[in-house]
C-alpha cells in the first residue's frame, strides 16, 4: 500500500491502509491546512474502502466542517493475477475533497 | 440491518449486510432483469461499505456489462447514541445503478 502511495503522481493524495485511523485523518487535514491544498484525493482498495469513507467523513465533517466538502466519488475495479495465476478482482474508490 | 431494509420506502433498494456476497449481487441483477427496474440503489453502513462497492462493481461490470452503470454515489454520516449514552458516528454509502 505504501509503495503505491509514493509512486502516485498526485501530491495531494492520501492512500488508506492499515495504519492507525487518525494518521489518515490528520494527513488529510494537514494537506488542507499546512499545505494549503485546494483539493485532496483519498483513495483505497478492497477492504480499506469503508475506512476511506470514514476518513473522508471525519475530516470533512468534524475537523474541517464548513471549510471542506466531498466533491466527487469514483468507484472502479482492478484485475490482477495472483501467484497461482488466478485473476483477482478488487474494487477501488477515490473520494475528492475540496475547499469550499 | 434487515429491519432497516424492510422499512425503507424505495422498492429498488438493496441493503448490504452479512449474508453471502452473491445473494446481494443476484438481488441487484434480478431487480434489473425480472423486475425491469430502471434504477437500483445499493446501500450500506460502516464496515459493509467495502462490500457495497464490490456488489455494485460485480453487478455492473460482470453480470450487467454494457447494460447498467454507476450513476451516482453519495456518502454521509449517521450519529446515534449507544447503550452507554456515547455518541457513535457511522458512515453510509448509497450507490445508484441505472440502466444504460
N, CA and C atoms of all chains as a GROMACS GRO file, in nm:
protein
  600
    1UNK      N    1   0.084  -0.120   0.000
    1UNK     CA    2   0.000   0.000   0.000
    1UNK      C    3   0.088   0.125   0.000
    2UNK      N    4   0.188   0.125   0.088
    2UNK     CA    5   0.273   0.243   0.100
    2UNK      C    6   0.355   0.264  -0.026
    3UNK      N    7   0.392   0.155  -0.090
    3UNK     CA    8   0.468   0.165  -0.213
    3UNK      C    9   0.387   0.244  -0.316
    4UNK      N   10   0.260   0.206  -0.325
    4UNK     CA   11   0.172   0.270  -0.421
    4UNK      C   12   0.158   0.421  -0.393
    5UNK      N   13   0.157   0.452  -0.263
    5UNK     CA   14   0.141   0.592  -0.226
    5UNK      C   15   0.257   0.676  -0.278
    6UNK      N   16   0.378   0.621  -0.266
    6UNK     CA   17   0.494   0.701  -0.301
    6UNK      C   18   0.510   0.714  -0.452
    7UNK      N   19   0.452   0.622  -0.528
    7UNK     CA   20   0.468   0.630  -0.673
    7UNK      C   21   0.353   0.704  -0.740
    8UNK      N   22   0.250   0.742  -0.662
    8UNK     CA   23   0.138   0.812  -0.725
    8UNK      C   24   0.186   0.950  -0.771
    9UNK      N   25   0.129   0.995  -0.884
    9UNK     CA   26   0.180   1.122  -0.936
    9UNK      C   27   0.119   1.243  -0.865
   10UNK      N   28  -0.001   1.227  -0.810
   10UNK     CA   29  -0.061   1.340  -0.742
   10UNK      C   30   0.003   1.363  -0.606
   11UNK      N   31   0.031   1.487  -0.577
   11UNK     CA   32   0.086   1.520  -0.447
   11UNK      C   33  -0.021   1.513  -0.339
   12UNK      N   34  -0.139   1.560  -0.370
   12UNK     CA   35  -0.243   1.571  -0.270
   12UNK      C   36  -0.330   1.447  -0.259
   13UNK      N   37  -0.265   1.332  -0.250
   13UNK     CA   38  -0.337   1.206  -0.240
   13UNK      C   39  -0.304   1.139  -0.107
   14UNK      N   40  -0.407   1.086  -0.042
   14UNK     CA   41  -0.386   1.008   0.080
   14UNK      C   42  -0.436   0.867   0.049
   15UNK      N   43  -0.346   0.771   0.057
   15UNK     CA   44  -0.383   0.633   0.027
   15UNK      C   45  -0.408   0.558   0.158
   16UNK      N   46  -0.529   0.504   0.173
   16UNK     CA   47  -0.569   0.443   0.301
   16UNK      C   48  -0.522   0.298   0.313
   17UNK      N   49  -0.452   0.268   0.422
   17UNK     CA   50  -0.408   0.131   0.451
   17UNK      C   51  -0.441   0.097   0.594
   18UNK      N   52  -0.354   0.018   0.659
   18UNK     CA   53  -0.388  -0.026   0.795
   18UNK      C   54  -0.312   0.044   0.908
   19UNK      N   55  -0.261   0.163   0.881
   19UNK     CA   56  -0.204   0.244   0.989
   19UNK      C   57  -0.319   0.295   1.078
   20UNK      N   58  -0.286   0.351   1.195
   20UNK     CA   59  -0.394   0.399   1.283
   20UNK      C   60  -0.485   0.500   1.211
   21UNK      N   61  -0.612   0.489   1.236
   21UNK     CA   62  -0.715   0.569   1.169
   21UNK      C   63  -0.682   0.719   1.167
   22UNK      N   64  -0.643   0.773   1.284
   22UNK     CA   65  -0.622   0.917   1.293
   22UNK      C   66  -0.502   0.966   1.212
   23UNK      N   67  -0.408   0.876   1.183
   23UNK     CA   68  -0.297   0.915   1.095
   23UNK      C   69  -0.350   0.968   0.962
   24UNK      N   70  -0.448   0.899   0.909
   24UNK     CA   71  -0.503   0.936   0.778
   24UNK      C   72  -0.585   1.064   0.786
   25UNK      N   73  -0.664   1.075   0.892
   25UNK     CA   74  -0.744   1.196   0.910
   25UNK      C   75  -0.651   1.318   0.921
   26UNK      N   76  -0.548   1.304   1.005
   26UNK     CA   77  -0.451   1.412   1.022
   26UNK      C   78  -0.383   1.442   0.889
   27UNK      N   79  -0.349   1.338   0.814
   27UNK     CA   80  -0.287   1.356   0.682
   27UNK      C   81  -0.373   1.442   0.591
   28UNK      N   82  -0.502   1.413   0.587
   28UNK     CA   83  -0.595   1.489   0.502
   28UNK      C   84  -0.606   1.633   0.552
   29UNK      N   85  -0.626   1.648   0.682
   29UNK     CA   86  -0.644   1.781   0.741
   29UNK      C   87  -0.520   1.867   0.717
   30UNK      N   88  -0.402   1.809   0.736
   30UNK     CA   89  -0.276   1.882   0.716
   30UNK      C   90  -0.259   1.929   0.572
   31UNK      N   91  -0.300   1.846   0.477
   31UNK     CA   92  -0.292   1.888   0.336
   31UNK      C   93  -0.367   2.019   0.315
   32UNK      N   94  -0.485   2.027   0.375
   32UNK     CA   95  -0.566   2.148   0.358
   32UNK      C   96  -0.514   2.266   0.439
   33UNK      N   97  -0.460   2.238   0.556
   33UNK     CA   98  -0.418   2.347   0.645
   33UNK      C   99  -0.273   2.388   0.617
   34UNK      N  100  -0.176   2.306   0.658
   34UNK     CA  101  -0.036   2.348   0.642
   34UNK      C  102   0.011   2.351   0.496
   35UNK      N  103  -0.047   2.265   0.410
   35UNK     CA  104  -0.006   2.263   0.270
   35UNK      C  105  -0.094   2.352   0.182
   36UNK      N  106  -0.201   2.405   0.238
   36UNK     CA  107  -0.293   2.492   0.165
   36UNK      C  108  -0.346   2.430   0.035
   37UNK      N  109  -0.365   2.299   0.038
   37UNK     CA  110  -0.420   2.231  -0.080
   37UNK      C  111  -0.563   2.276  -0.104
   38UNK      N  112  -0.601   2.285  -0.232
   38UNK     CA  113  -0.740   2.318  -0.268
   38UNK      C  114  -0.823   2.191  -0.281
   39UNK      N  115  -0.751   2.081  -0.299
   39UNK     CA  116  -0.816   1.953  -0.326
   39UNK      C  117  -0.730   1.839  -0.271
   40UNK      N  118  -0.795   1.742  -0.208
   40UNK     CA  119  -0.724   1.623  -0.162
   40UNK      C  120  -0.801   1.500  -0.208
   41UNK      N  121  -0.730   1.402  -0.265
   41UNK     CA  122  -0.796   1.279  -0.309
   41UNK      C  123  -0.762   1.167  -0.211
   42UNK      N  124  -0.866   1.107  -0.155
   42UNK     CA  125  -0.848   0.997  -0.060
   42UNK      C  126  -0.882   0.867  -0.134
   43UNK      N  127  -0.784   0.776  -0.141
   43UNK     CA  128  -0.800   0.655  -0.221
   43UNK      C  129  -0.788   0.529  -0.138
   44UNK      N  130  -0.856   0.424  -0.181
   44UNK     CA  131  -0.840   0.294  -0.115
   44UNK      C  132  -0.880   0.182  -0.209
   45UNK      N  133  -0.838   0.062  -0.172
   45UNK     CA  134  -0.875  -0.059  -0.246
   45UNK      C  135  -0.931  -0.161  -0.147
   46UNK      N  136  -1.016  -0.250  -0.201
   46UNK     CA  137  -1.065  -0.364  -0.124
   46UNK      C  138  -1.125  -0.329   0.010
   47UNK      N  139  -1.080  -0.401   0.113
   47UNK     CA  140  -1.140  -0.386   0.247
   47UNK      C  141  -1.116  -0.249   0.310
   48UNK      N  142  -1.023  -0.171   0.253
   48UNK     CA  143  -0.995  -0.039   0.310
   48UNK      C  144  -1.092   0.068   0.260
   49UNK      N  145  -1.184   0.029   0.174
   49UNK     CA  146  -1.280   0.125   0.118
   49UNK      C  147  -1.370   0.184   0.227
   50UNK      N  148  -1.418   0.102   0.320
   50UNK     CA  149  -1.502   0.152   0.430
   50UNK      C  150  -1.426   0.258   0.510
   51UNK      N  151  -1.300   0.230   0.536
   51UNK     CA  152  -1.213   0.319   0.609
   51UNK      C  153  -1.192   0.451   0.535
   52UNK      N  154  -1.181   0.441   0.405
   52UNK     CA  155  -1.162   0.558   0.319
   52UNK      C  156  -1.282   0.653   0.333
   53UNK      N  157  -1.401   0.597   0.336
   53UNK     CA  158  -1.523   0.677   0.355
   53UNK      C  159  -1.522   0.738   0.495
   54UNK      N  160  -1.486   0.658   0.597
   54UNK     CA  161  -1.478   0.709   0.735
   54UNK      C  162  -1.380   0.827   0.745
   55UNK      N  163  -1.262   0.810   0.689
   55UNK     CA  164  -1.159   0.916   0.695
   55UNK      C  165  -1.213   1.043   0.629
   56UNK      N  166  -1.272   1.029   0.512
   56UNK     CA  167  -1.324   1.145   0.439
   56UNK      C  168  -1.434   1.215   0.519
   57UNK      N  169  -1.524   1.136   0.575
   57UNK     CA  170  -1.635   1.193   0.652
   57UNK      C  171  -1.586   1.264   0.778
   58UNK      N  172  -1.495   1.201   0.850
   58UNK     CA  173  -1.445   1.261   0.974
   58UNK      C  174  -1.364   1.388   0.943
   59UNK      N  175  -1.282   1.384   0.839
   59UNK     CA  176  -1.203   1.502   0.802
   59UNK      C  177  -1.296   1.616   0.760
   60UNK      N  178  -1.392   1.586   0.674
   60UNK     CA  179  -1.477   1.692   0.618
   60UNK      C  180  -1.582   1.742   0.717
   61UNK      N  181  -1.636   1.653   0.800
   61UNK     CA  182  -1.747   1.694   0.886
   61UNK      C  183  -1.706   1.731   1.028
   62UNK      N  184  -1.600   1.670   1.080
   62UNK     CA  185  -1.563   1.701   1.217
   62UNK      C  186  -1.448   1.802   1.222
   63UNK      N  187  -1.344   1.778   1.142
   63UNK     CA  188  -1.226   1.864   1.153
   63UNK      C  189  -1.229   1.986   1.062
   64UNK      N  190  -1.291   1.973   0.948
   64UNK     CA  191  -1.290   2.084   0.852
   64UNK      C  192  -1.433   2.124   0.814
   65UNK      N  193  -1.520   2.117   0.912
   65UNK     CA  194  -1.661   2.150   0.891
   65UNK      C  195  -1.675   2.290   0.833
   66UNK      N  196  -1.763   2.304   0.737
   66UNK     CA  197  -1.788   2.432   0.669
   66UNK      C  198  -1.671   2.482   0.585
   67UNK      N  199  -1.562   2.409   0.581
   67UNK     CA  200  -1.445   2.452   0.505
   67UNK      C  201  -1.416   2.359   0.388
   68UNK      N  202  -1.450   2.231   0.405
   68UNK     CA  203  -1.418   2.129   0.306
   68UNK      C  204  -1.542   2.043   0.282
   69UNK      N  205  -1.559   2.000   0.157
   69UNK     CA  206  -1.672   1.911   0.127
   69UNK      C  207  -1.632   1.805   0.025
   70UNK      N  208  -1.714   1.700   0.018
   70UNK     CA  209  -1.693   1.595  -0.082
   70UNK      C  210  -1.737   1.650  -0.216
   71UNK      N  211  -1.647   1.644  -0.313
   71UNK     CA  212  -1.676   1.699  -0.445
   71UNK      C  213  -1.710   1.589  -0.545
   72UNK      N  214  -1.641   1.477  -0.534
   72UNK     CA  215  -1.661   1.370  -0.631
   72UNK      C  216  -1.621   1.235  -0.572
   73UNK      N  217  -1.692   1.130  -0.612
   73UNK     CA  218  -1.659   0.995  -0.568
   73UNK      C  219  -1.657   0.905  -0.690
   74UNK      N  220  -1.548   0.834  -0.708
   74UNK     CA  221  -1.539   0.738  -0.819
   74UNK      C  222  -1.515   0.599  -0.765
   75UNK      N  223  -1.585   0.500  -0.819
   75UNK     CA  224  -1.551   0.361  -0.785
   75UNK      C  225  -1.512   0.290  -0.914
   76UNK      N  226  -1.426   0.191  -0.899
   76UNK     CA  227  -1.381   0.116  -1.017
   76UNK      C  228  -1.334  -0.022  -0.971
   77UNK      N  229  -1.290  -0.104  -1.066
   77UNK     CA  230  -1.234  -0.235  -1.033
   77UNK      C  231  -1.098  -0.248  -1.097
   78UNK      N  232  -1.008  -0.317  -1.029
   78UNK     CA  233  -0.879  -0.352  -1.088
   78UNK      C  234  -0.872  -0.503  -1.091
   79UNK      N  235  -0.812  -0.556  -1.197
   79UNK     CA  236  -0.792  -0.700  -1.203
   79UNK      C  237  -0.644  -0.729  -1.211
   80UNK      N  238  -0.603  -0.832  -1.139
   80UNK     CA  239  -0.463  -0.874  -1.148
   80UNK      C  240  -0.455  -1.023  -1.123
   81UNK      N  241  -0.342  -1.082  -1.164
   81UNK     CA  242  -0.322  -1.225  -1.142
   81UNK      C  243  -0.248  -1.249  -1.012
   82UNK      N  244  -0.297  -1.343  -0.932
   82UNK     CA  245  -0.223  -1.376  -0.810
   82UNK      C  246  -0.114  -1.478  -0.843
   83UNK      N  247  -0.041  -1.522  -0.742
   83UNK     CA  248   0.073  -1.612  -0.764
   83UNK      C  249   0.033  -1.741  -0.834
   84UNK      N  250  -0.090  -1.786  -0.809
   84UNK     CA  251  -0.137  -1.911  -0.870
   84UNK      C  252  -0.191  -1.888  -1.012
   85UNK      N  253  -0.180  -1.766  -1.062
   85UNK     CA  254  -0.227  -1.737  -1.197
   85UNK      C  255  -0.376  -1.713  -1.207
   86UNK      N  256  -0.441  -1.703  -1.091
   86UNK     CA  257  -0.585  -1.680  -1.090
   86UNK      C  258  -0.614  -1.529  -1.097
   87UNK      N  259  -0.714  -1.491  -1.176
   87UNK     CA  260  -0.747  -1.350  -1.188
   87UNK      C  261  -0.830  -1.304  -1.068
   88UNK      N  262  -0.784  -1.201  -1.002
   88UNK     CA  263  -0.848  -1.146  -0.883
   88UNK      C  264  -0.903  -1.008  -0.917
   89UNK      N  265  -1.027  -0.982  -0.877
   89UNK     CA  266  -1.084  -0.850  -0.898
   89UNK      C  267  -1.087  -0.778  -0.766
   90UNK      N  268  -1.046  -0.654  -0.765
   90UNK     CA  269  -1.054  -0.576  -0.642
   90UNK      C  270  -1.117  -0.440  -0.672
   91UNK      N  271  -1.208  -0.396  -0.585
   91UNK     CA  272  -1.274  -0.267  -0.604
   91UNK      C  273  -1.183  -0.155  -0.554
   92UNK      N  274  -1.200  -0.039  -0.613
   92UNK     CA  275  -1.125   0.080  -0.570
   92UNK      C  276  -1.221   0.197  -0.552
   93UNK      N  277  -1.177   0.293  -0.470
   93UNK     CA  278  -1.257   0.415  -0.452
   93UNK      C  279  -1.163   0.536  -0.449
   94UNK      N  280  -1.211   0.646  -0.501
   94UNK     CA  281  -1.138   0.773  -0.495
   94UNK      C  282  -1.238   0.880  -0.453
   95UNK      N  283  -1.212   0.940  -0.338
   95UNK     CA  284  -1.302   1.045  -0.288
   95UNK      C  285  -1.227   1.178  -0.295
   96UNK      N  286  -1.280   1.272  -0.371
   96UNK     CA  287  -1.216   1.402  -0.385
   96UNK      C  288  -1.281   1.502  -0.290
   97UNK      N  289  -1.200   1.556  -0.201
   97UNK     CA  290  -1.246   1.660  -0.108
   97UNK      C  291  -1.194   1.793  -0.158
   98UNK      N  292  -1.278   1.895  -0.155
   98UNK     CA  293  -1.233   2.028  -0.198
   98UNK      C  294  -1.265   2.133  -0.093
   99UNK      N  295  -1.185   2.240  -0.098
   99UNK     CA  296  -1.209   2.356  -0.014
   99UNK      C  297  -1.337   2.422  -0.063
  100UNK      N  298  -1.422   2.461   0.029
  100UNK     CA  299  -1.548   2.527  -0.008
  100UNK      C  300  -1.523   2.669  -0.058
  101UNK      N  301  -2.975  -0.443   1.061
  101UNK     CA  302  -2.964  -0.416   0.918
  101UNK      C  303  -3.091  -0.456   0.842
  102UNK      N  304  -3.135  -0.576   0.865
  102UNK     CA  305  -3.251  -0.626   0.791
  102UNK      C  306  -3.378  -0.550   0.826
  103UNK      N  307  -3.386  -0.502   0.948
  103UNK     CA  308  -3.502  -0.423   0.989
  103UNK      C  309  -3.510  -0.296   0.904
  104UNK      N  310  -3.392  -0.235   0.888
  104UNK     CA  311  -3.387  -0.112   0.810
  104UNK      C  312  -3.429  -0.137   0.664
  105UNK      N  313  -3.389  -0.251   0.615
  105UNK     CA  314  -3.420  -0.283   0.477
  105UNK      C  315  -3.571  -0.287   0.454
  106UNK      N  316  -3.641  -0.349   0.546
  106UNK     CA  317  -3.784  -0.366   0.525
  106UNK      C  318  -3.863  -0.237   0.545
  107UNK      N  319  -3.803  -0.141   0.616
  107UNK     CA  320  -3.878  -0.018   0.639
  107UNK      C  321  -3.842   0.091   0.537
  108UNK      N  322  -3.744   0.063   0.450
  108UNK     CA  323  -3.706   0.163   0.353
  108UNK      C  324  -3.821   0.186   0.255
  109UNK      N  325  -3.837   0.311   0.212
  109UNK     CA  326  -3.953   0.339   0.128
  109UNK      C  327  -3.930   0.301  -0.019
  110UNK      N  328  -3.803   0.302  -0.062
  110UNK     CA  329  -3.778   0.267  -0.203
  110UNK      C  330  -3.790   0.117  -0.226
  111UNK      N  331  -3.854   0.082  -0.331
  111UNK     CA  332  -3.865  -0.060  -0.365
  111UNK      C  333  -3.734  -0.114  -0.421
  112UNK      N  334  -3.668  -0.033  -0.504
  112UNK     CA  335  -3.549  -0.082  -0.573
  112UNK      C  336  -3.421  -0.056  -0.495
  113UNK      N  337  -3.424  -0.094  -0.369
  113UNK     CA  338  -3.307  -0.075  -0.284
  113UNK      C  339  -3.256  -0.210  -0.237
  114UNK      N  340  -3.124  -0.228  -0.242
  114UNK     CA  341  -3.062  -0.347  -0.186
  114UNK      C  342  -2.973  -0.300  -0.072
  115UNK      N  343  -3.002  -0.347   0.048
  115UNK     CA  344  -2.924  -0.306   0.166
  115UNK      C  345  -2.823  -0.414   0.200
  116UNK      N  346  -2.695  -0.379   0.199
  116UNK     CA  347  -2.587  -0.477   0.215
  116UNK      C  348  -2.560  -0.509   0.362
  117UNK      N  349  -2.563  -0.638   0.394
  117UNK     CA  350  -2.532  -0.685   0.530
  117UNK      C  351  -2.436  -0.802   0.521
  118UNK      N  352  -2.448  -0.899   0.613
  118UNK     CA  353  -2.350  -1.008   0.615
  118UNK      C  354  -2.401  -1.141   0.559
  119UNK      N  355  -2.504  -1.134   0.474
  119UNK     CA  356  -2.544  -1.256   0.403
  119UNK      C  357  -2.440  -1.287   0.296
  120UNK      N  358  -2.446  -1.407   0.235
  120UNK     CA  359  -2.343  -1.439   0.134
  120UNK      C  360  -2.340  -1.335   0.021
  121UNK      N  361  -2.220  -1.303  -0.021
  121UNK     CA  362  -2.196  -1.198  -0.121
  121UNK      C  363  -2.286  -1.209  -0.243
  122UNK      N  364  -2.297  -1.330  -0.299
  122UNK     CA  365  -2.372  -1.344  -0.424
  122UNK      C  366  -2.522  -1.322  -0.406
  123UNK      N  367  -2.572  -1.336  -0.285
  123UNK     CA  368  -2.714  -1.303  -0.260
  123UNK      C  369  -2.742  -1.159  -0.302
  124UNK      N  370  -2.651  -1.070  -0.267
  124UNK     CA  371  -2.672  -0.928  -0.296
  124UNK      C  372  -2.654  -0.898  -0.445
  125UNK      N  373  -2.554  -0.963  -0.505
  125UNK     CA  374  -2.532  -0.943  -0.649
  125UNK      C  375  -2.656  -0.991  -0.724
  126UNK      N  376  -2.704  -1.109  -0.689
  126UNK     CA  377  -2.824  -1.164  -0.753
  126UNK      C  378  -2.943  -1.072  -0.730
  127UNK      N  379  -2.954  -1.020  -0.610
  127UNK     CA  380  -3.062  -0.926  -0.578
  127UNK      C  381  -3.063  -0.806  -0.670
  128UNK      N  382  -2.946  -0.749  -0.692
  128UNK     CA  383  -2.934  -0.633  -0.780
  128UNK      C  384  -2.968  -0.671  -0.924
  129UNK      N  385  -2.907  -0.781  -0.970
  129UNK     CA  386  -2.928  -0.824  -1.109
  129UNK      C  387  -3.076  -0.854  -1.135
  130UNK      N  388  -3.140  -0.921  -1.040
  130UNK     CA  389  -3.283  -0.956  -1.054
  130UNK      C  390  -3.372  -0.832  -1.063
  131UNK      N  391  -3.338  -0.728  -0.986
  131UNK     CA  392  -3.415  -0.603  -0.993
  131UNK      C  393  -3.416  -0.551  -1.137
  132UNK      N  394  -3.300  -0.555  -1.201
  132UNK     CA  395  -3.291  -0.503  -1.338
  132UNK      C  396  -3.353  -0.598  -1.440
  133UNK      N  397  -3.343  -0.728  -1.416
  133UNK     CA  398  -3.390  -0.825  -1.516
  133UNK      C  399  -3.537  -0.861  -1.493
  134UNK      N  400  -3.568  -0.938  -1.391
  134UNK     CA  401  -3.706  -0.984  -1.373
  134UNK      C  402  -3.801  -0.871  -1.329
  135UNK      N  403  -3.749  -0.769  -1.257
  135UNK     CA  404  -3.836  -0.659  -1.213
  135UNK      C  405  -3.835  -0.540  -1.309
  136UNK      N  406  -3.744  -0.547  -1.410
  136UNK     CA  407  -3.734  -0.440  -1.510
  136UNK      C  408  -3.714  -0.301  -1.447
  137UNK      N  409  -3.642  -0.297  -1.337
  137UNK     CA  410  -3.612  -0.167  -1.274
  137UNK      C  411  -3.522  -0.085  -1.365
  138UNK      N  412  -3.544   0.047  -1.363
  138UNK     CA  413  -3.456   0.138  -1.440
  138UNK      C  414  -3.340   0.183  -1.352
  139UNK      N  415  -3.359   0.167  -1.222
  139UNK     CA  416  -3.261   0.218  -1.126
  139UNK      C  417  -3.263   0.131  -1.001
  140UNK      N  418  -3.147   0.098  -0.950
  140UNK     CA  419  -3.137   0.025  -0.824
  140UNK      C  420  -3.037   0.098  -0.733
  141UNK      N  421  -3.075   0.118  -0.608
  141UNK     CA  422  -2.985   0.184  -0.512
  141UNK      C  423  -2.929   0.078  -0.417
  142UNK      N  424  -2.797   0.070  -0.411
  142UNK     CA  425  -2.729  -0.025  -0.323
  142UNK      C  426  -2.674   0.055  -0.205
  143UNK      N  427  -2.720   0.017  -0.084
  143UNK     CA  428  -2.685   0.096   0.035
  143UNK      C  429  -2.610   0.013   0.138
  144UNK      N  430  -2.527   0.079   0.216
  144UNK     CA  431  -2.459   0.011   0.327
  144UNK      C  432  -2.414   0.112   0.431
  145UNK      N  433  -2.384   0.060   0.549
  145UNK     CA  434  -2.330   0.140   0.659
  145UNK      C  435  -2.205   0.073   0.712
  146UNK      N  436  -2.115   0.157   0.770
  146UNK     CA  437  -1.998   0.106   0.841
  146UNK      C  438  -1.913   0.011   0.760
  147UNK      N  439  -1.880  -0.103   0.821
  147UNK     CA  440  -1.786  -0.197   0.760
  147UNK      C  441  -1.841  -0.263   0.632
  148UNK      N  442  -1.972  -0.250   0.609
  148UNK     CA  443  -2.029  -0.311   0.489
  148UNK      C  444  -2.014  -0.224   0.364
  149UNK      N  445  -1.954  -0.107   0.381
  149UNK     CA  446  -1.936  -0.015   0.268
  149UNK      C  447  -1.846  -0.074   0.160
  150UNK      N  448  -1.737  -0.140   0.199
  150UNK     CA  449  -1.647  -0.203   0.101
  150UNK      C  450  -1.725  -0.305   0.018
  151UNK      N  451  -1.807  -0.382   0.086
  151UNK     CA  452  -1.888  -0.484   0.023
  151UNK      C  453  -1.991  -0.426  -0.073
  152UNK      N  454  -2.043  -0.312  -0.036
  152UNK     CA  455  -2.141  -0.241  -0.118
  152UNK      C  456  -2.078  -0.201  -0.252
  153UNK      N  457  -1.954  -0.154  -0.245
  153UNK     CA  458  -1.882  -0.119  -0.368
  153UNK      C  459  -1.855  -0.245  -0.450
  154UNK      N  460  -1.814  -0.354  -0.383
  154UNK     CA  461  -1.789  -0.481  -0.453
  154UNK      C  462  -1.915  -0.530  -0.524
  155UNK      N  463  -2.027  -0.529  -0.454
  155UNK     CA  464  -2.153  -0.578  -0.512
  155UNK      C  465  -2.189  -0.493  -0.635
  156UNK      N  466  -2.177  -0.362  -0.623
  156UNK     CA  467  -2.211  -0.273  -0.733
  156UNK      C  468  -2.120  -0.296  -0.853
  157UNK      N  469  -1.991  -0.311  -0.827
  157UNK     CA  470  -1.895  -0.333  -0.935
  157UNK      C  471  -1.918  -0.467  -1.005
  158UNK      N  472  -1.939  -0.570  -0.926
  158UNK     CA  473  -1.959  -0.704  -0.986
  158UNK      C  474  -2.091  -0.708  -1.064
  159UNK      N  475  -2.195  -0.648  -1.009
  159UNK     CA  476  -2.325  -0.647  -1.079
  159UNK      C  477  -2.313  -0.568  -1.210
  160UNK      N  478  -2.254  -0.450  -1.203
  160UNK     CA  479  -2.250  -0.362  -1.320
  160UNK      C  480  -2.147  -0.407  -1.425
  161UNK      N  481  -2.034  -0.459  -1.380
  161UNK     CA  482  -1.927  -0.490  -1.476
  161UNK      C  483  -1.922  -0.635  -1.521
  162UNK      N  484  -1.966  -0.727  -1.435
  162UNK     CA  485  -1.957  -0.868  -1.474
  162UNK      C  486  -2.092  -0.919  -1.523
  163UNK      N  487  -2.198  -0.891  -1.448
  163UNK     CA  488  -2.327  -0.951  -1.481
  163UNK      C  489  -2.412  -0.865  -1.576
  164UNK      N  490  -2.397  -0.736  -1.566
  164UNK     CA  491  -2.482  -0.648  -1.648
  164UNK      C  492  -2.396  -0.553  -1.731
  165UNK      N  493  -2.284  -0.606  -1.776
  165UNK     CA  494  -2.189  -0.526  -1.855
  165UNK      C  495  -2.260  -0.467  -1.977
  166UNK      N  496  -2.229  -0.341  -2.004
  166UNK     CA  497  -2.289  -0.266  -2.116
  166UNK      C  498  -2.439  -0.239  -2.100
  167UNK      N  499  -2.498  -0.284  -1.994
  167UNK     CA  500  -2.641  -0.263  -1.974
  167UNK      C  501  -2.669  -0.170  -1.855
  168UNK      N  502  -2.580  -0.174  -1.757
  168UNK     CA  503  -2.602  -0.098  -1.633
  168UNK      C  504  -2.472  -0.024  -1.598
  169UNK      N  505  -2.486   0.095  -1.542
  169UNK     CA  506  -2.367   0.170  -1.499
  169UNK      C  507  -2.393   0.243  -1.369
  170UNK      N  508  -2.284   0.282  -1.303
  170UNK     CA  509  -2.295   0.362  -1.181
  170UNK      C  510  -2.334   0.503  -1.222
  171UNK      N  511  -2.442   0.553  -1.163
  171UNK     CA  512  -2.491   0.686  -1.198
  171UNK      C  513  -2.455   0.789  -1.092
  172UNK      N  514  -2.460   0.747  -0.967
  172UNK     CA  515  -2.435   0.843  -0.859
  172UNK      C  516  -2.388   0.768  -0.734
  173UNK      N  517  -2.301   0.834  -0.659
  173UNK     CA  518  -2.254   0.778  -0.532
  173UNK      C  519  -2.262   0.888  -0.426
  174UNK      N  520  -2.328   0.856  -0.316
  174UNK     CA  521  -2.337   0.951  -0.205
  174UNK      C  522  -2.276   0.890  -0.081
  175UNK      N  523  -2.198   0.967  -0.007
  175UNK     CA  524  -2.155   0.921   0.125
  175UNK      C  525  -2.206   1.020   0.229
  176UNK      N  526  -2.227   0.970   0.348
  176UNK     CA  527  -2.279   1.054   0.455
  176UNK      C  528  -2.241   0.991   0.590
  177UNK      N  529  -2.280   1.056   0.699
  177UNK     CA  530  -2.257   1.002   0.833
  177UNK      C  531  -2.389   1.001   0.908
  178UNK      N  532  -2.406   0.901   0.991
  178UNK     CA  533  -2.520   0.898   1.083
  178UNK      C  534  -2.464   0.898   1.225
  179UNK      N  535  -2.530   0.968   1.313
  179UNK     CA  536  -2.488   0.964   1.453
  179UNK      C  537  -2.601   0.908   1.537
  180UNK      N  538  -2.564   0.825   1.633
  180UNK     CA  539  -2.665   0.773   1.725
  180UNK      C  540  -2.600   0.745   1.860
  181UNK      N  541  -2.682   0.731   1.963
  181UNK     CA  542  -2.629   0.701   2.095
  181UNK      C  543  -2.630   0.552   2.120
  182UNK      N  544  -2.521   0.499   2.172
  182UNK     CA  545  -2.521   0.358   2.208
  182UNK      C  546  -2.580   0.339   2.348
  183UNK      N  547  -2.582   0.215   2.394
  183UNK     CA  548  -2.646   0.183   2.523
  183UNK      C  549  -2.586   0.262   2.639
  184UNK      N  550  -2.456   0.292   2.628
  184UNK     CA  551  -2.388   0.366   2.736
  184UNK      C  552  -2.407   0.518   2.723
  185UNK      N  553  -2.486   0.560   2.625
  185UNK     CA  554  -2.511   0.703   2.608
  185UNK      C  555  -2.402   0.776   2.531
  186UNK      N  556  -2.311   0.699   2.475
  186UNK     CA  557  -2.200   0.758   2.399
  186UNK      C  558  -2.244   0.779   2.254
  187UNK      N  559  -2.206   0.895   2.196
  187UNK     CA  560  -2.243   0.921   2.057
  187UNK      C  561  -2.148   0.848   1.962
  188UNK      N  562  -2.210   0.770   1.874
  188UNK     CA  563  -2.134   0.691   1.777
  188UNK      C  564  -2.160   0.748   1.637
  189UNK      N  565  -2.054   0.762   1.560
  189UNK     CA  566  -2.069   0.808   1.422
  189UNK      C  567  -2.046   0.690   1.329
  190UNK      N  568  -2.133   0.674   1.232
  190UNK     CA  569  -2.114   0.566   1.135
  190UNK      C  570  -2.131   0.624   0.994
  191UNK      N  571  -2.042   0.583   0.904
  191UNK     CA  572  -2.050   0.630   0.765
  191UNK      C  573  -2.152   0.548   0.687
  192UNK      N  574  -2.210   0.612   0.586
  192UNK     CA  575  -2.306   0.542   0.500
  192UNK      C  576  -2.268   0.566   0.353
  193UNK      N  577  -2.314   0.476   0.268
  193UNK     CA  578  -2.294   0.495   0.123
  193UNK      C  579  -2.420   0.454   0.050
  194UNK      N  580  -2.448   0.524  -0.059
  194UNK     CA  581  -2.559   0.488  -0.148
  194UNK      C  582  -2.507   0.493  -0.290
  195UNK      N  583  -2.510   0.381  -0.357
  195UNK     CA  584  -2.463   0.374  -0.495
  195UNK      C  585  -2.584   0.351  -0.586
  196UNK      N  586  -2.608   0.444  -0.675
  196UNK     CA  587  -2.721   0.432  -0.767
  196UNK      C  588  -2.675   0.375  -0.900
  197UNK      N  589  -2.732   0.260  -0.935
  197UNK     CA  590  -2.702   0.197  -1.064
  197UNK      C  591  -2.821   0.223  -1.156
  198UNK      N  592  -2.793   0.257  -1.281
  198UNK     CA  593  -2.903   0.279  -1.377
  198UNK      C  594  -2.881   0.200  -1.505
  199UNK      N  595  -2.994   0.172  -1.568
  199UNK     CA  596  -2.992   0.107  -1.699
  199UNK      C  597  -2.934   0.205  -1.799
  200UNK      N  598  -2.843   0.160  -1.882
  200UNK     CA  599  -2.783   0.249  -1.984
  200UNK      C  600  -2.882   0.280  -2.095
   0.00000   0.00000   0.00000
